[in-house]
Amino acid sequence: MSVSDLLASMNQEDQTVPLAVEKVIPAICKLVEDIVPKMRNGGRLFYIGAGTSGRLGILDASECPPTFGVPKEWVIGIIAGGEKAIQNAVENAEDSVTQAWEDLNKYFITNQDVVVGIAASGTTPYVVQGLKTCRENNIATACITCNPGSPLAEHSDFPIEVIVGPEFVTGSSRMKAGTAQKLILNMISTSVMIQLGRVKDNKMVDMQLSNDKLIDRGTRMVMAALDIPYDKAQALLIAHGSVRKAVEAKG
């Protein structure tokens, strides 16, 4: 294939992914409706996975504090092989049948928490056995997998089976499967945070003001909410540390 044909063919395959995700919205809804009351009572959301799936879980978890202004302990991503595996493949890490539970126990996991196992194949031992042990300890489990009727789904209270079909490069689950997982993780964490009141209207009113771009964005939110000039809005924002607090203080 020419480069143009390669790109067009990949794009054609990618266009099928949101339609596959649409079919599992009812399953995602059931999971979110279980997570929200647990987190309101102090529970946490865990993602566990290996390889691409583990990295996607860590990505979603790491973006919750800056986006929604929540503690990093609220959503936790764990990858087989530990931090080294985020950037490098760790040999045989995904084959352990005990390590996931050991990794979860480092966070003193309880039955108020929810554990989501992410594995495109639905057969990764690290993830499957992790969910199995969670269930044995009365901890709610869910999964995001791209194979129907997998062992992972068998050990999930809330299975999400998003069937995206064969990959453009056979077996390369970083492609359509990874895209589907990313979309679903976005939907889970964002809808949970909205339900927990961490978004107002459609604004990130609790976002961390970690750079000039976000300070500017926050300033404009305060300007619009309070109908005040830019300089006064920015001073108010800096003084109170978040859009929500700035608006509430002035209000």
Secondary structure, DSSP 8 states (H G I E B T S, - for coil): --HHHHHHHHHHHHTTHHHHHHHTHHHHHHHHHHHHHHHHTT--EEEEESHHHHHHHHHHHHHHHHHH---TTSEEEEETT-THHHHS--TTGGG-SSHHHHHHHTTT--TTSEEEEE-SSS--HHHHHHHHHHHHTT-EEEEEESSTT-HHHHT-SEEEE----S-SSTT-TTTHHHHHHHHHHHHHHHHHHHHTT--BTTB-TT----SHHHHHHHHHHHHHHHT--HHHHHHHHHHHSSHHHHHHHH-
